[in-house]
Amino acid sequence: MTLKAYQVDAFTNQGQGGNPAGVVLNADKLSPQQMQTIAKTLGFSETAFISKDDECDFHIRFFTPNSEVDFCGHATLASFYLLFQQNIISAASYRQRTKAGKLAVTVYPDGLVEMQQTLPQFITKVPAEAVAASLNISPDVINALAYPLEIVSTGLSDIIIPLPPGYLAKITPNFAAITKLSEQYQVIGYHAFELAPVDSSFTASCRNFAPAVGINEESATGSACGALASYLFKHQLIDGSHYLFEQGRAMNCPSTIKASITAEHQQITEVKVAGYAQLITSHIICT
């Protein structure tokens, strides 16, 4: 069987930067083993495989080079941007089936893709000491903020790690230690952030580490930024419910992720993440 695999950079900043994702259309006849082999061969942090679905518009499965994951924000964005760019779909709202659930996706005429995420789960707090050691900083740096390290999921579980201004660029991740803690707490990885200055257009700058699933650092993570938006809203760190996150600067691959929260009586009822993408290249794969 011959298929075409695409590289789409998701959460680009004015057409630059972003996080590369693999996208494979017409994946209906591929087995999970074939999908895993293709994802490993392509080598992107995640590859999305798009198939038909009886109830939703599409069924999408996501694979890292190591394993299948329930959901991936940047690969979802890449998938729907590619479907739009290839004139397979038009600007409208759709539903995708994922292992994290059936989720809405809206494509706008200018190519913006906005995706619904699962409602946030605030799972547990994590002590600062072990996490700080794995980032080679003092736990006093984290504890000084008085904000918790918390496992949050809007499709995938990450440890949300607040840092004081200026420390995001200083951390030196110990990937073996991060892997060990990720496995201990059953999370995908770490999502560290520092709030931006009040005169910045960004809400926060972020770094994401997921070596347990084969991704040392990722330049844009939609699911983790949905979790971060939920964390900021819950702990009232930011006024309002619309957020703009910067990620990938440490990788020389700046990315921009939009997120929004809808709530009633301070209870979150919807989480959305949005961004732009850019088609980079395609090539033929044989299975």
ABEGO torsion letter per residue (X at the ends): XBBBBBBBBBGBBGGBEEBBBBBBBGAAABBAAAAAAAAAAAGBABBBBBBBBAABABBBBBBBAABBBABBAAAAAAAAAAAAAAGABBBBBBBBBBAAEBBBBBBBAAGBBBBBBBBBBBABBBBAAAAAAAAGBBAAAAAAAGBBBBBBBAGBBBBBBBBBBGAAAABBBBAAAAAAAAAAAGBAEBBBBBBBBAABABABBBBBBBAAAGBABBABBAAAAAAAAAAAAAAGABBEABBBBBBGAAAGBBBBBBBBBBBBGGBBABBBBBEBBBBABBBBBBX
